[in-house]
Amino acid sequence: MSGYKLFYFPVRGAGEKCRLAFAAAKIDYEDIRLPAEEWAKEKASGRPPLGQMPFIVTPEGKIVAQSGTITKYICKKGALCPADSFDEATADMISDGVTDLFQQYCKIYFEKDETKKDEIKKEFYGTTLPARLEKFEALLKSRDEGKGFFLGEKLCYADITFFDFLNNFLSRGKEDVPGELEKFPLLVEHYKRVLNVPEISEWIKKRPVTEF
Ligand SMILES: N[C@@H](CCC(=O)N[C@@H](CS)C(=O)NCC(=O)O)C(=O)O
């Protein structure tokens, strides 16, 4: 055990890209899955820096929260972060772009009014998602004609973040390529490329099956 601990609910949710990062970076960690009542105690202790999960405790006892920050931090530890600062900015741009898309996606689930929910859903799947996927495909194509990862030959946290959104939310944790990628052949191949990274594939096959 490396001594890292990841705290999250017993679901994939916002914690899953951190778990994928630990797997891809080949860093052992304790996958601590707190049910709601244990989370309430943990939150009340004041330890989680932003009062939310996921958060990690490092082997030195330091604590950091925010799923994107954790994903990047763990990838950096595993040399899955571009060395060039412009490439790192590009990886951040892609990761932040995925976060924006995820926030749009969440609106569907937060809306209680069924009529409004249908409208938001239609807008997301009919307009927002395809428009953003087109941009992601163009970014992928800009390196090696899209035959590798977002920053070229090597997997980095941007690939993990993008893949997690597709796998975790659009494919609901199944290995299947999401149907929403139908018109984006380079993104289909990218999805398969990330899925076939041995450590990622191994984690996906063995991870607990949960609804979310
Ligand atoms: N932007 C944060 C969002 C974290 C977040 O919303 N965490 C939720 C679960 S997904 C949480 O801890 N909810 C329980 C609470 O706030 O008490 C991230 O990506 O880590």
The ligand as an SDF file (V2000), in Angstrom:
LIG
                    3D

 20 19  0  0  0  0  0  0  0  0999 V2000
  -16.6590   20.0490   -7.7450 N   0  0  0  0  0  0  0  0  0  0  0  0
  -16.5770   19.0260   -6.7290 C   0  0  0  0  0  0  0  0  0  0  0  0
  -17.9850   18.5930   -6.3750 C   0  0  0  0  0  0  0  0  0  0  0  0
  -17.9810   17.7490   -5.1300 C   0  0  0  0  0  0  0  0  0  0  0  0
  -19.3870   17.3760   -4.7350 C   0  0  0  0  0  0  0  0  0  0  0  0
  -20.3950   17.9570   -5.2120 O   0  0  0  0  0  0  0  0  0  0  0  0
  -19.4560   16.3820   -3.8590 N   0  0  0  0  0  0  0  0  0  0  0  0
  -20.7300   15.8960   -3.4240 C   0  0  0  0  0  0  0  0  0  0  0  0
  -20.9380   14.4600   -3.9060 C   0  0  0  0  0  0  0  0  0  0  0  0
  -20.7950   14.3250   -5.6710 S   0  0  0  0  0  0  0  0  0  0  0  0
  -20.7580   15.8560   -1.9040 C   0  0  0  0  0  0  0  0  0  0  0  0
  -19.7340   15.7230   -1.2380 O   0  0  0  0  0  0  0  0  0  0  0  0
  -21.9650   15.9140   -1.3480 N   0  0  0  0  0  0  0  0  0  0  0  0
  -22.1700   15.7370    0.0810 C   0  0  0  0  0  0  0  0  0  0  0  0
  -22.1760   17.0150    0.8540 C   0  0  0  0  0  0  0  0  0  0  0  0
  -21.9990   18.1030    0.2770 O   0  0  0  0  0  0  0  0  0  0  0  0
  -22.3940   16.9060    2.0660 O   0  0  0  0  0  0  0  0  0  0  0  0
  -15.7350   17.8330   -7.2390 C   0  0  0  0  0  0  0  0  0  0  0  0
  -15.7260   17.6060   -8.4540 O   0  0  0  0  0  0  0  0  0  0  0  0
  -15.0940   17.1730   -6.4170 O   0  0  0  0  0  0  0  0  0  0  0  0
  1  2  1  0
  2  3  1  0
  2 18  1  0
  3  4  1  0
  4  5  1  0
  5  6  2  0
  5  7  1  0
  7  8  1  0
  8  9  1  0
  8 11  1  0
  9 10  1  0
 11 12  2  0
 11 13  1  0
 13 14  1  0
 14 15  1  0
 15 16  2  0
 15 17  1  0
 18 19  2  0
 18 20  1  0
M  END
$$$$
